[in-house]
Structures are given as structure tokens and as C-alpha cells.
Amino acid sequence: MGKAKTILGILGMVMLGICAISVMAAQSNFSGVWVVDKQKTRGLPKDLKSYTMVVTQNEQQLVVETKVEGEAQSMAEDSHVGGGGRLGSVGGGGGGYRAGTLALSVVMPQVIYSLDGKETTAAGVSSITSKLKAKWSKDGKSLDLSIVQKDTAPMQQGTTATIKE
């Protein structure tokens, strides 16, 4: 009787382990090199040459290394969003960002998201603090990524930008 309970307990633990592994395996892995297809993407700045992300993922974290080739200043064109309000300006030139291009101008070369749902902090320019968070969908097939950047420089008056992917 004692041996049967021991064997049954061991089998139960093995089954539990197999279930845990199958749940972890169900989550998507986004590792790879991702390149923007300029032919299929709308609203890109005319001087953007390339946008590439190298993604490395393991069970604990998602590392995204981004390389943007092209002139960031070209994103600040004299265009308006909605009823004419400006999203921002570059170099004091008075131009505003076109809708959808602001995220391209604040790209960080490398960010590391924790995949356990905890918020992490990314290093950047001394006056900018970046909070990063990754959240799995219920089916484990997609990730909601968010970056909240706050600029505390005197000229920026505590400007906050939120990027969601």
C-alpha cells in the first residue's frame, strides 16, 4: 500500500511537470530579425532608409535591439494631427511630427522587457526615465508591450510619451 502511494505521488508530480512544460511551450517566441517592409507600411518618413529589430527571447525576458537608418529630423515635417494641433517639434524649427512617426523618433537602441509582468526601467538620456512593461495575452500568442517615457528636463516641463506595441 505504501509503495502504491509513493508511485502514485511520483506519477502525479510527473504529470504536473508535463502540464507546466506544455503551458510554457504554448507561449509564442518572437526571437529573430524583424525588418519593416517599406512597400507595405503607410506613413513612414520619406528619408527613412531602414528599421530593423533584433529580438532575443527566453523564459525570463525579451530583449529588443533596434536600428533605424535615416534622418530623424525628416520626421518633423510641417504637418498637423487632427484639427491642426502639433505633436511636437524638432530643433525649434516649428515642424510637428506626422501621426505615427513620433515612435520612430524616440526609439531606444536596446530595451529589455521582463516577461513575468513586472515593470522594468531602461537607461537613457539623463533627463528621461523609461518604464517598460510586457503582458502576455490569455492565449500566450501575443505580447502587449508598453514604454512610458518621462522627460524631466526644464525645457520639457515633465513631458510624458506612451508607446504601445
C-alpha positions, 0 to 999 in steps of 0.5 A: 500500500505504501509503495502504491502511494509513493508511485502514485505521488511520483506519477502525479508530480510527473504529470504536473511537470508535463502540464507546466512544460506544455503551458510554457511551450504554448507561449509564442517566441518572437526571437529573430530579425524583424525588418519593416517592409517599406512597400507595405507600411503607410506613413513612414518618413520619406528619408527613412532608409531602414528599421530593423529589430533584433529580438532575443527571447527566453523564459525570463525576458525579451530583449529588443535591439533596434536600428533605424537608418535615416534622418530623424529630423525628416520626421518633423515635417510641417504637418498637423494631427487632427484639427491642426494641433502639433505633436511636437517639434524638432530643433525649434524649427516649428515642424510637428511630427506626422501621426505615427512617426513620433515612435520612430523618433524616440526609439531606444537602441536596446530595451529589455522587457521582463516577461513575468509582468513586472515593470522594468526601467531602461537607461537613457538620456539623463533627463528621461526615465523609461518604464517598460512593461510586457503582458502576455495575452490569455492565449500566450500568442501575443505580447502587449508591450508598453514604454512610458517615457518621462522627460524631466528636463526644464525645457520639457516641463515633465513631458510624458510619451506612451508607446504601445506595441 
